[in-house]
Amino acid sequence: MIDHKEIVNIANLASLDLDDEEVTLYASRLRRILAFFQKISDLDDENEEGDADRGNPLLCKERDLCHEGRLRPDRIEPSLPPGALLANTEFSADGFFVVKKVIE
C-alpha cells in the first residue's frame, strides 16, 4: 500500500515540493492506479493469444505470427545541414545547441 512517506520520497526524487494536502491527494490517486493494474494482473490470460511479440522476429515464438517483411529496411538518408538545424535556436556555440543546465 502506498503511504504518505512513499509519496514524499517519490516527490523528492522528482524535485517536487508537495504540501500535505497534495501528498494525500497523490497517494489516493496512486493507490487507485495501482489497484487498477492489480485487476489487470489478476486476469486469467493463460489461454489468450497476444499481439505483443508479433512483428518482432526476435520475440516471436511462432514464425508465422511474426509477419516478416512488415518493417521497412534501414536506409541511410542525408540529414539537415548544421546551419539549418541551428537556424531557429536562440543560443548556439561552435555548431552545437546551448541549453540551460538541468542536472545539478
RAURBEL-V468340 format. One record per residue. SS is DSSP state (alpha for helix, beta for strand, coil for the rest). PHI is phi in whole degrees, -180 to 180 (none if undefined). PSI is psi in radians with two decimals (999 if undefined). Layout:
ss->SS phi->PHI psi->PSI
ss->SS phi->PHI psi->PSI
This chain:
ss->coil phi->none psi->2.37
ss->coil phi->-77 psi->2.23
ss->coil phi->-119 psi->3.12
ss->alpha phi->-55 psi->-0.80
ss->alpha phi->-61 psi->-0.72
ss->alpha phi->-67 psi->-0.68
ss->alpha phi->-65 psi->-0.73
ss->alpha phi->-62 psi->-0.70
ss->alpha phi->-64 psi->-0.80
ss->alpha phi->-62 psi->-0.75
ss->alpha phi->-61 psi->-0.72
ss->alpha phi->-64 psi->-0.71
ss->alpha phi->-62 psi->-0.57
ss->coil phi->-93 psi->0.13
ss->coil phi->57 psi->0.73
ss->coil phi->-106 psi->2.45
ss->coil phi->-108 psi->1.73
ss->coil phi->-105 psi->2.45
ss->coil phi->-86 psi->3.03
ss->alpha phi->-60 psi->-0.63
ss->alpha phi->-66 psi->-0.73
ss->alpha phi->-68 psi->-0.68
ss->alpha phi->-61 psi->-0.78
ss->alpha phi->-62 psi->-0.76
ss->alpha phi->-62 psi->-0.86
ss->alpha phi->-69 psi->-0.56
ss->alpha phi->-63 psi->-0.76
ss->alpha phi->-63 psi->-0.80
ss->alpha phi->-63 psi->-0.76
ss->alpha phi->-67 psi->-0.65
ss->alpha phi->-61 psi->-0.72
ss->alpha phi->-66 psi->-0.71
ss->alpha phi->-64 psi->-0.82
ss->alpha phi->-65 psi->-0.62
ss->alpha phi->-64 psi->-0.67
ss->alpha phi->-64 psi->-0.79
ss->alpha phi->-64 psi->-0.58
ss->alpha phi->-65 psi->-0.69
ss->alpha phi->-61 psi->-0.72
ss->alpha phi->-64 psi->-0.75
ss->alpha phi->-64 psi->-0.55
ss->alpha phi->-77 psi->-0.22
ss->coil phi->-64 psi->2.49
ss->coil phi->-87 psi->1.83
ss->coil phi->-115 psi->0.33
ss->coil phi->-59 psi->-0.64
ss->coil phi->-101 psi->0.19
ss->coil phi->-92 psi->2.48
ss->coil phi->-95 psi->2.11
ss->coil phi->-96 psi->2.89
ss->coil phi->-108 psi->-0.07
ss->coil phi->-59 psi->-0.63
ss->coil phi->-101 psi->0.08
ss->coil phi->-72 psi->2.44
ss->coil phi->90 psi->-0.15
ss->coil phi->-116 psi->1.79
ss->coil phi->-62 psi->-0.37
ss->coil phi->-75 psi->-0.45
ss->coil phi->-103 psi->-0.25
ss->coil phi->-68 psi->2.39
ss->coil phi->-92 psi->-0.54
ss->coil phi->-122 psi->2.17
ss->alpha phi->-57 psi->-0.65
ss->alpha phi->-72 psi->-0.25
ss->alpha phi->-88 psi->-0.14
ss->coil phi->-80 psi->-0.31
ss->coil phi->52 psi->0.94
ss->coil phi->-56 psi->2.49
ss->coil phi->92 psi->-0.05
ss->coil phi->-73 psi->-0.49
ss->coil phi->-89 psi->2.44
ss->coil phi->-74 psi->2.64
ss->coil phi->-71 psi->2.63
ss->coil phi->-66 psi->2.49
ss->coil phi->-146 psi->2.53
ss->coil phi->-85 psi->2.24
ss->coil phi->-128 psi->2.63
ss->coil phi->-67 psi->2.51
ss->coil phi->-98 psi->3.04
ss->coil phi->-69 psi->2.58
ss->coil phi->-68 psi->2.60
ss->alpha phi->-53 psi->-0.66
ss->alpha phi->-61 psi->-0.68
ss->alpha phi->-70 psi->-0.64
ss->alpha phi->-67 psi->-0.68
ss->alpha phi->-90 psi->-0.07
ss->coil phi->-62 psi->-0.57
ss->coil phi->-99 psi->0.09
ss->coil phi->-92 psi->2.58
ss->coil phi->-77 psi->-0.62
ss->coil phi->-127 psi->2.24
ss->beta phi->-149 psi->2.75
ss->beta phi->-152 psi->2.29
ss->coil phi->54 psi->0.62
ss->coil phi->82 psi->0.26
ss->beta phi->-125 psi->2.70
ss->beta phi->-72 psi->2.46
ss->coil phi->-108 psi->2.13
ss->coil phi->-126 psi->2.79
ss->coil phi->-70 psi->2.47
ss->coil phi->-65 psi->2.27
ss->coil phi->-115 psi->-0.23
ss->coil phi->-112 psi->2.27
ss->coil phi->-102 psi->999
